[in-house]
Amino acid sequence: MRDLTTSVGSDRFRNIAVEPIKLDINCRTNIQKDLDKSINYADLTDSLNRVSQHKYDSLPALSSAISSAAFSYQGVEALNLRLSKSKGLLKGELSYEENYDNGECVSITKISNIDVDIIIGIHPWERQFKQKVLLDLTIKGNHDYNLLIQRLVEFLEKSDYHVLENLALDAARLAIVDLKLPEVTIKAAKPSALTFADSASVQVTRTSKDFNIIENVTASQATPVVLSFGSNLGNQKLNIQKALNLLESRGVAKVVDTSFLYQTKPMYVIDQPTFLNGVCKISTSLTPHGLLKSIKEIEEDLGRDLGGPVKGPRPIDLDILVFGDQKVNDDVLNIPHIGISERSFVLKPFCDVLPDFIPPGHLLTSTEALQRLNDDSIKMALAVGQKLISLRDKRWVMGILNCTPDSFSDGGLNYTLEDSYKNAVKMIEDGVDFIDVGGMSTRPNAPDVEPEVEIDRVVPIIAKLRKEYPEVIISVDTFRAAVAKAAVEAGADIINDVSGGLADEDMFKTVAELGVPYILMHMRGDSRTMTSLTHYSEGVVEGVKHEMQERLKMALESGIRRWNIIIDPGLGFAKDVDGNLDILRNLDAFGGRSTKQDNKSNGFLTQEAHLELANMPLLIGHSRKKFIGTITDVGTAKDRVAGTAATTMAALSGGADIVRVHDVKETIDVTKMAQAM
């Protein structure tokens, strides 16, 4: 029966509307010569048409109504039916099947011809262009197929593969591990592969048992593990991000914590590019050898030649450093890793997540072992766009570009694209390192503007700066996820969030997906209430630190990597004059490069992230703020240059890595003096 016109659930745009639906039905009956016991197919068709005129929440609901109508006819003993919505999805074609026999029903959802454009192939010419891949999915039962398609397309479009088999397996892993489907069959076809055939294709069927998944695994059943990672070919940060994402998307492990990233010189084989190294703490239900097998598969899928030189260049290198309290020593695996104590490029990031841990069989904590190596050649790296900057080699200046009519100090000065561009160019000529573009004032009692207005203010100048000055580092000052995403897509490198993720519940998720550096600032309340929230029962320093640790915990749990997080204690936001001064006197509590920091842990390998702020990249935003005017008795914000300069020197002396200011030229002179002293 073609073109049943009925409303079944939502259409491809998530609206409730009448759609064409095709019904195929096969009724089984006994073969008899008695006309009274035969089925009147015309009458049955009319009955099914009447049933289809009602509204239904889903295809299974319509199927149930149709089967009830069919079984009301004498002689129908079993039936097979299929409902198809050819226009029910933006990507793919949807059908739902039910087979009734002996009182039992088996249901199947099929989605065919989901098109995804990705890089796939082993030949060099295949890897120059994205190709169309068509997916067919078969799922037992009824599931949220919209979510499944969305997640599959998002995941695969960010990936690249050499062979269809790995693509199909990863798609199956996503369906089983992330979306909790009990079983899935996936066919992947590559129409462009063969000239004289429709396509090359593979098909796999997988269940949870195929991915070493133990159903209902609890945290207490999983094992905490530390892996090291390194890359010195291609886009190093992207290679590392892909590897960690694959650990999770394939159900191998949950990433609990990561170190910062470090640029390191190659060891053993010296004639090769500089490495980007780090470690991650994961939680896995696999055995040590099962984990080893999985990480080797990830290495190979990301382009590593496992048969190449052992210490040579590679796009990704993953090693198991420690596996709970276990010791393994055989032909293929040594745990703890035999190179831990001799490799500063392993110990330095190891201390970021486990500073006081003593690996099984060792005598020294990771910090003590690192101190004995006395290697200062390892540089903390901040990956910004396509660049790696050595964060601690200099003091960095971020210039403020407020594209607003009402900011407390410079409102209206950069309100047109022409003015904002001219002032940004002046900052660049003065030697600024970062330009922070804002589209909404966060001064006390500042009114909100709509996200669309904020986007219209920041995106044009970001796009123009990115085009004219491709090397400049641009951040966007916003607490809205939609604005942050639009800005990054326009060319911004960093997201600067004054709310620390509190103002928009989608911010952490968006930052994690974008994979860009994120300035996590402390504040309480909003622009209207923050001045009344300056009391901290345990003192402002401890209070702010503890609240920032809670936000850090949430950020890490949301998938933001430690290497992308910059801490800002939020001077002027929910702090009074004395509170701001206390923060400035104790910046070592919030990270930075101070040598007085207390980076302690309980010494145990747990499944929790390390939340001490020691060594976290530290930004201070103090420029022209009211507390400076109060102390210096300077009422006009733009006249607080000297007070700002003095505060800049205090911030740099306290260990700040980045200072955010209006007066770029003067601040650069201050940073030069601070660096020299």
Sequence and secondary structure as in RCSB ss.txt:
>XXXX:A:sequence
MRDLTTSVGSDRFRNIAVEPIKLDINCRTNIQKDLDKSINYADLTDSLNRVSQHKYDSLPALSSAISSAAFSYQG
VEALNLRLSKSKGLLKGELSYEENYDNGECVSITKISNIDVDIIIGIHPWERQFKQKVLLDLTIKGNHDYNLLIQ
RLVEFLEKSDYHVLENLALDAARLAIVDLKLPEVTIKAAKPSALTFADSASVQVTRTSKDFNIIENVTASQATPV
VLSFGSNLGNQKLNIQKALNLLESRGVAKVVDTSFLYQTKPMYVIDQPTFLNGVCKISTSLTPHGLLKSIKEIEE
DLGRDLGGPVKGPRPIDLDILVFGDQKVNDDVLNIPHIGISERSFVLKPFCDVLPDFIPPGHLLTSTEALQRLND
DSIKMALAVGQKLISLRDKRWVMGILNCTPDSFSDGGLNYTLEDSYKNAVKMIEDGVDFIDVGGMSTRPNAPDVE
PEVEIDRVVPIIAKLRKEYPEVIISVDTFRAAVAKAAVEAGADIINDVSGGLADEDMFKTVAELGVPYILMHMRG
DSRTMTSLTHYSEGVVEGVKHEMQERLKMALESGIRRWNIIIDPGLGFAKDVDGNLDILRNLDAFGGRSTKQDNK
SNGFLTQEAHLELANMPLLIGHSRKKFIGTITDVGTAKDRVAGTAATTMAALSGGADIVRVHDVKETIDVTKMAQ
AM
>XXXX:A:secstr
   EEE BS  TTS    EEEEEEEEEE    S GGGS  HHHHHHHHHHHTTS BSSHHHHHHHHHHHHHTSTT
  EEEEEEEETTS SSSEEEEEEEEETTEEEEEEEEEEEEEEEEE SSGGGGSS EEEEEEEEEES   HHHHHH
HHHHHHHT EESSHHHHHHHHHHIIIIIS  SEEEEEEEETTS TTSS EEEEEEEEGGGGT  TT  GGGSEEE
EEEEEE SSSHHHHHHHHHHHHHHTTS EEEEE  EEEE   SS SS  EEEEEEEEEE S HHHHHHHHHHHHH
HTT  TTS TTS  S EEEEEEETT  EESSS EES TTGGG HHHHHHHHHH TT   TT SS HHHHHHHH  
   EEEEEETTEEEEGGGS EEEEEEE  S  TTTTTTT SHHHHHHHHHHHHHHT SEEEEESS  STT     
HHHHHHHHHHHHHHHHHH TTSEEEEE S HHHHHHHHHHT  EEEETTTTSS TTHHHHHHHHT  EEEE   S
 TTTGGG    TT HHHHHHHHHHHHHHHHHHTT  GGGEEEE  TTSS  HHHHHHHHHTGGGG TT TT    
  SS  SS     TT  BEEE TT HHHHHHHT  SGGG HHHHHHHHHHHHHTT SEEEES HHHHHHHHHHHH
H 
